[in-house]
Amino acid sequence: MPIPFIDLQAQRRRLGQPLEDAILKVVRSGAWIMGPEIAELEKALGDFGQAPFVLSCGSGTEALQLPLMAWGIGPGDAVFCPSFTFAATAEVMPLVGASPVFVDVRPDTFTLDPERLEAAIVAVKAAGRLTPRAIMGVCLFGQPADYRALADIARRHGLKLIADSAQGFGCTLDGHHPIHWADVATTSFFPAKPLGAYGDGGAVLSKDARLHDLLVSLRVHGQAVRSDIEGQTFDHDPKYLNMRIGMNARMDTLQAAILLQKLAIFPDEIEARNRVADRYTAGLAGAVETPVVIPGGRSTWAQYTVKCADRDGLAAHLRAGEIPTAVYYPLPLHRQGPYAGYPAPGGLPVTEALCGQVLSLPMHPYLEPDVQDQVIAAVRAFAG
């Protein structure tokens, strides 16, 4: 049988009847939107992710956009981010009228390079056309960016720091989740993510009560929240008193119920993902360039991504053996039409090189050793 790139059905079989019961409970309740499972999930995510406030929302993209809206980031403002990432990272800046400023990544971890970031901030300030407002680090392929360094830069330049953990929710650095350093951490629950739903979903983790209040309002069309109407009387549903321009960013109750079941086994799955990654690293040594995790970091291994000079040749060789692969990412954002006009101070040579070298292998917590051995043997056979 062909090897699956990600085996979601193995997880579903493990979860079994309790998962089906949780889904059926929502179906029978009829509380499709903002049902009780939403608040339960938000509390559980906060407990797991070391955050006092969590807001669930409809997608990982909304999770990135909502904080920008809450901070009033818009036209004339700059948000610094990598180009070696999925489009959603940079897409949210133009959606609020702001400009992404693309920064190169480190050649070892593929995450935002702090030295290049500092230089980009200085360059944008000197140019005077944009006002630096925020930094968006990305937990690429499951591992944390260097949030220790990014937070220091953010403080010195008076910028907000967002941890885009769409691929890395559950990753840690020195035992801390990214929210320890960031003003907000966001994630996506797209089904293929390490903690994925059975549809779209996202969340924003934060530490500031007022910010969380604003996010709650913005999630539902700018509805009134408690701080908006203190000392006033409004004896109706607060969603009919609109205090600001917001959006419809609610998570379906069904997805929350599914995620609660998945979150219960998530720590064990992270352990399993690390065992699979360690086995790959040992088995592929000398055949391809294997991933490097930041010192003190623990990855959730959304992807296991190797570097190979003949990446396309390796992909074709594996495909002939019915071994699936994926390229994240074949074309950097700054080379794509909608983003080509945005600044990239100093250029992005590492990013451009990586796009021709990276290849992701099958990775999930239920990858059996004998199946993994087939993948390792096929890669080694190509490498000679």
DAKA-V752096 format. One line per field, one symbol per residue. ss: DSSP state (~ for helix, > for strand, _ for the rest). psi: psi as a letter, one per 40 degrees, with the letter a starting at -180 (. if undefined). burial: 1 if it has 24 or more other ideal C-beta (glycine too) atoms within 12 Angstrom, else 0. A space follows every 10 residues. Layout:
ss->???
psi->???
burial->???
//
This chain:
ss->__>____~~~ ~~~~~~~~~~ ~~~~~~~~~_ __>__~~~~~ ~~~~~~~~~_ __>>>>>__~ ~~~~~~~~~~ ______>>>> >>____~~~~ ~~~~~___>> >>>_>_____ _>_~~~~~~~ ~~~~~~~___ >>>>>>>>_~ ~~____~~~~ ~~~~~~~__> >>>>______ _>>__>_~~~ ___>>>>>__ __________ _>>>>>__~~ ~~~~~~~~~> __>__~~~__ _______~~~ _>_____>__ _>~~~~~~~~ ~~~~~~~~~~ ~~~~~~~~~~ ~~~~>__>>_ ______>>__ ___>>>>___ ~~~~~~~~~~ __>__>____ __~~~_~~~_ ________~~ ~~~~___>>> >_______~~ ~~~~~~~~~~ ~~~_
psi->iihidhgddd dddddadddd ddddddddde gdhfiddddd ddddddddef hdhhhiaeid dddddddddd efhaheihhh iidgiidddd dddddeeihi hhiiiiedee ihhddddddd dddddddedi hhdihhihgh eeiiigdddd ddddddefii hhhgfdefhe iihfeiided didihiiifi deidgiafai iiihhiehdd dddddddddg ffihidddeh eihgfiheee hheihaihfi iidddddddd ddddeddddd dddddddddd dddehedihi ihhhheihie fdihhihhdg dddddddddd efhiiihgid hideeidded eiigheifdd ddddeedihh ihhieehidd dddddddddd dde.
burial->0010111100 1000100010 0110110000 0011101101 1111110111 1011111111 1111111111 1011001111 1111111111 1111110111 1111110011 1111011101 1011000001 1111111111 1111111111 1011001011 1111111111 1110001111 1111111111 1111111111 1111111000 1111111111 0111100000 0000000100 0011011011 1111111111 1111110011 0111111011 1011001111 1011001111 1111111100 1001101100 0011111110 0111000010 0111110101 1101111111 1111111000 1101110110 0110
//
